[in-house]
């Protein structure tokens, strides 16, 4: 008898950002590291990870129990959270939409089994990575590429 094989999904390591390990110098007034995920196209729906393992060093049994996610700016057609989950010390977010040329700030507020609370902002740039199909009445530039506005929307007549 043939059994259908099931796929084991694993988040992509290409879109993984890790919290910087706590250090005395970070508390002494130095500028914190700006966290940035790789850019996405507005049409992409992708998984993004945030790993807090360095903040849990020495307490291997600790993991994420609570996750609050907010996105700014809030705009029409903007970046949206499709779903959020935790996998031990990693938060996994599925993000969709966004306006080309916009930088979004994804704020994560995390609580852990041991009672730790962490909050971080992660930047996510939205770039025009794909050429949109030209609608029937689109204005075209040579060589047949549609003309778009500053947000990447096709201009029609």
BABA-808283 format. One record per residue (C-alpha): residue number from 0; chain; z, x, y negated. Coordinates in Angstrom, 2 decimals. Example, Ala and Ser with C-alpha at 12.3 -4.5 7.8 and 13.67 -1.06 7.14 Angstrom:
# residues 2
seq->0 mol->A zz->7.80 xx->12.30 yy->4.50
seq->1 mol->A zz->7.14 xx->13.67 yy->1.06
***
This chain:
# residues 157
seq->0 mol->A zz->0.00 xx->0.00 yy->0.00
seq->1 mol->A zz->-0.97 xx->1.32 yy->-3.43
seq->2 mol->A zz->1.69 xx->1.20 yy->-6.12
seq->3 mol->A zz->0.68 xx->1.11 yy->-9.76
seq->4 mol->A zz->1.94 xx->4.21 yy->-11.54
seq->5 mol->A zz->3.97 xx->3.56 yy->-14.66
seq->6 mol->A zz->3.76 xx->5.67 yy->-17.76
seq->7 mol->A zz->6.92 xx->7.34 yy->-19.05
seq->8 mol->A zz->6.67 xx->7.27 yy->-22.81
seq->9 mol->A zz->8.00 xx->10.21 yy->-24.75
seq->10 mol->A zz->8.02 xx->10.47 yy->-28.54
seq->11 mol->A zz->5.61 xx->13.01 yy->-29.97
seq->12 mol->A zz->7.10 xx->16.40 yy->-30.82
seq->13 mol->A zz->4.42 xx->16.72 yy->-33.52
seq->14 mol->A zz->6.38 xx->14.30 yy->-35.73
seq->15 mol->A zz->9.91 xx->15.63 yy->-35.18
seq->16 mol->A zz->12.21 xx->16.64 yy->-38.03
seq->17 mol->A zz->15.67 xx->18.07 yy->-37.39
seq->18 mol->A zz->18.73 xx->17.91 yy->-39.59
seq->19 mol->A zz->19.65 xx->21.32 yy->-40.94
seq->20 mol->A zz->22.74 xx->22.72 yy->-39.29
seq->21 mol->A zz->25.84 xx->22.33 yy->-41.45
seq->22 mol->A zz->26.78 xx->25.60 yy->-43.09
seq->23 mol->A zz->29.28 xx->26.69 yy->-45.75
seq->24 mol->A zz->26.45 xx->27.75 yy->-48.09
seq->25 mol->A zz->25.01 xx->24.22 yy->-48.04
seq->26 mol->A zz->28.28 xx->22.93 yy->-49.43
seq->27 mol->A zz->28.53 xx->25.71 yy->-52.06
seq->28 mol->A zz->25.95 xx->24.21 yy->-54.40
seq->29 mol->A zz->22.69 xx->25.48 yy->-52.91
seq->30 mol->A zz->19.78 xx->23.06 yy->-52.91
seq->31 mol->A zz->19.43 xx->21.15 yy->-49.66
seq->32 mol->A zz->16.21 xx->21.43 yy->-47.69
seq->33 mol->A zz->13.73 xx->18.64 yy->-48.38
seq->34 mol->A zz->12.84 xx->16.99 yy->-45.08
seq->35 mol->A zz->9.19 xx->15.99 yy->-44.68
seq->36 mol->A zz->7.35 xx->14.40 yy->-41.78
seq->37 mol->A zz->3.64 xx->15.16 yy->-41.28
seq->38 mol->A zz->1.33 xx->12.83 yy->-43.24
seq->39 mol->A zz->-0.12 xx->9.66 yy->-41.78
seq->40 mol->A zz->-3.10 xx->7.45 yy->-42.61
seq->41 mol->A zz->-2.34 xx->3.91 yy->-43.79
seq->42 mol->A zz->-3.99 xx->2.55 yy->-40.63
seq->43 mol->A zz->-1.80 xx->4.65 yy->-38.30
seq->44 mol->A zz->1.13 xx->3.23 yy->-36.37
seq->45 mol->A zz->3.07 xx->6.29 yy->-35.19
seq->46 mol->A zz->6.43 xx->7.35 yy->-33.81
seq->47 mol->A zz->8.54 xx->9.67 yy->-35.97
seq->48 mol->A zz->11.73 xx->11.37 yy->-34.80
seq->49 mol->A zz->14.83 xx->12.64 yy->-36.55
seq->50 mol->A zz->17.05 xx->14.94 yy->-34.49
seq->51 mol->A zz->20.72 xx->15.31 yy->-35.47
seq->52 mol->A zz->21.63 xx->17.72 yy->-32.62
seq->53 mol->A zz->22.68 xx->20.56 yy->-34.97
seq->54 mol->A zz->25.27 xx->18.27 yy->-36.59
seq->55 mol->A zz->26.69 xx->17.44 yy->-33.16
seq->56 mol->A zz->27.03 xx->21.05 yy->-31.98
seq->57 mol->A zz->30.12 xx->21.45 yy->-29.83
seq->58 mol->A zz->30.26 xx->17.77 yy->-28.90
seq->59 mol->A zz->27.44 xx->17.44 yy->-26.41
seq->60 mol->A zz->28.46 xx->13.91 yy->-25.37
seq->61 mol->A zz->28.03 xx->12.49 yy->-28.89
seq->62 mol->A zz->24.96 xx->10.44 yy->-29.72
seq->63 mol->A zz->23.61 xx->7.88 yy->-32.16
seq->64 mol->A zz->25.14 xx->4.40 yy->-31.92
seq->65 mol->A zz->24.14 xx->2.94 yy->-35.29
seq->66 mol->A zz->20.97 xx->3.33 yy->-37.32
seq->67 mol->A zz->20.21 xx->1.82 yy->-40.73
seq->68 mol->A zz->16.75 xx->2.53 yy->-42.14
seq->69 mol->A zz->15.43 xx->1.81 yy->-45.63
seq->70 mol->A zz->12.09 xx->2.71 yy->-47.20
seq->71 mol->A zz->11.25 xx->3.28 yy->-50.88
seq->72 mol->A zz->9.25 xx->2.37 yy->-52.78
seq->73 mol->A zz->8.81 xx->-1.19 yy->-51.59
seq->74 mol->A zz->5.25 xx->-2.22 yy->-52.42
seq->75 mol->A zz->2.52 xx->-4.57 yy->-51.22
seq->76 mol->A zz->0.83 xx->-3.01 yy->-48.20
seq->77 mol->A zz->3.50 xx->-0.33 yy->-48.22
seq->78 mol->A zz->5.10 xx->1.62 yy->-45.43
seq->79 mol->A zz->6.97 xx->-0.60 yy->-42.97
seq->80 mol->A zz->9.36 xx->0.00 yy->-40.13
seq->81 mol->A zz->7.91 xx->-1.52 yy->-36.96
seq->82 mol->A zz->10.92 xx->-0.60 yy->-34.82
seq->83 mol->A zz->13.84 xx->1.82 yy->-34.59
seq->84 mol->A zz->15.78 xx->3.11 yy->-31.61
seq->85 mol->A zz->18.03 xx->5.98 yy->-30.61
seq->86 mol->A zz->17.63 xx->8.45 yy->-27.77
seq->87 mol->A zz->20.91 xx->10.41 yy->-27.64
seq->88 mol->A zz->20.92 xx->12.58 yy->-30.79
seq->89 mol->A zz->17.42 xx->11.48 yy->-31.87
seq->90 mol->A zz->16.43 xx->8.50 yy->-33.99
seq->91 mol->A zz->12.93 xx->7.27 yy->-33.12
seq->92 mol->A zz->11.12 xx->5.21 yy->-35.76
seq->93 mol->A zz->7.74 xx->3.51 yy->-35.44
seq->94 mol->A zz->6.17 xx->3.37 yy->-38.90
seq->95 mol->A zz->3.03 xx->1.55 yy->-40.03
seq->96 mol->A zz->1.06 xx->0.87 yy->-43.21
seq->97 mol->A zz->1.48 xx->2.60 yy->-46.52
seq->98 mol->A zz->-0.75 xx->3.15 yy->-49.55
seq->99 mol->A zz->-2.96 xx->6.24 yy->-49.63
seq->100 mol->A zz->-1.70 xx->8.81 yy->-52.12
seq->101 mol->A zz->1.88 xx->7.50 yy->-52.03
seq->102 mol->A zz->4.95 xx->9.50 yy->-50.98
seq->103 mol->A zz->7.53 xx->7.30 yy->-49.27
seq->104 mol->A zz->11.19 xx->8.13 yy->-48.83
seq->105 mol->A zz->12.68 xx->6.98 yy->-45.54
seq->106 mol->A zz->16.48 xx->6.90 yy->-45.75
seq->107 mol->A zz->18.39 xx->7.02 yy->-42.48
seq->108 mol->A zz->22.09 xx->6.21 yy->-42.27
seq->109 mol->A zz->23.37 xx->7.15 yy->-38.84
seq->110 mol->A zz->26.68 xx->6.65 yy->-37.07
seq->111 mol->A zz->27.61 xx->8.34 yy->-33.81
seq->112 mol->A zz->29.84 xx->7.56 yy->-30.84
seq->113 mol->A zz->32.46 xx->10.03 yy->-32.12
seq->114 mol->A zz->32.57 xx->8.38 yy->-35.55
seq->115 mol->A zz->30.36 xx->10.77 yy->-37.50
seq->116 mol->A zz->28.31 xx->9.30 yy->-40.33
seq->117 mol->A zz->25.18 xx->11.01 yy->-41.62
seq->118 mol->A zz->22.66 xx->10.01 yy->-44.29
seq->119 mol->A zz->19.38 xx->11.78 yy->-44.97
seq->120 mol->A zz->16.14 xx->11.13 yy->-46.85
seq->121 mol->A zz->12.88 xx->12.12 yy->-45.19
seq->122 mol->A zz->9.62 xx->12.14 yy->-47.15
seq->123 mol->A zz->6.47 xx->10.72 yy->-45.56
seq->124 mol->A zz->3.17 xx->11.22 yy->-47.39
seq->125 mol->A zz->0.38 xx->8.70 yy->-46.82
seq->126 mol->A zz->-3.05 xx->10.27 yy->-47.08
seq->127 mol->A zz->-6.56 xx->8.93 yy->-46.66
seq->128 mol->A zz->-7.33 xx->10.61 yy->-43.33
seq->129 mol->A zz->-10.01 xx->8.19 yy->-42.13
seq->130 mol->A zz->-13.17 xx->6.95 yy->-43.81
seq->131 mol->A zz->-13.02 xx->3.16 yy->-44.12
seq->132 mol->A zz->-15.94 xx->1.06 yy->-42.96
seq->133 mol->A zz->-17.92 xx->-0.12 yy->-45.96
seq->134 mol->A zz->-17.82 xx->-3.89 yy->-46.45
seq->135 mol->A zz->-21.16 xx->-5.62 yy->-46.99
seq->136 mol->A zz->-20.82 xx->-5.62 yy->-50.81
seq->137 mol->A zz->-19.19 xx->-2.20 yy->-51.24
seq->138 mol->A zz->-20.26 xx->0.16 yy->-54.00
seq->139 mol->A zz->-21.62 xx->3.26 yy->-52.29
seq->140 mol->A zz->-21.92 xx->6.86 yy->-53.41
seq->141 mol->A zz->-24.31 xx->9.34 yy->-51.90
seq->142 mol->A zz->-24.49 xx->9.77 yy->-48.86
seq->143 mol->A zz->-23.46 xx->6.17 yy->-48.16
seq->144 mol->A zz->-19.73 xx->6.68 yy->-48.59
seq->145 mol->A zz->-17.85 xx->3.73 yy->-50.11
seq->146 mol->A zz->-16.30 xx->4.20 yy->-53.56
seq->147 mol->A zz->-12.55 xx->3.66 yy->-53.52
seq->148 mol->A zz->-9.82 xx->3.18 yy->-56.11
seq->149 mol->A zz->-6.84 xx->5.54 yy->-56.49
seq->150 mol->A zz->-5.06 xx->3.80 yy->-53.58
seq->151 mol->A zz->-7.99 xx->4.22 yy->-51.19
seq->152 mol->A zz->-9.15 xx->0.58 yy->-51.37
seq->153 mol->A zz->-12.92 xx->0.04 yy->-51.19
seq->154 mol->A zz->-14.43 xx->-1.31 yy->-54.44
seq->155 mol->A zz->-16.84 xx->-4.20 yy->-53.89
seq->156 mol->A zz->-19.26 xx->-6.07 yy->-56.16
***
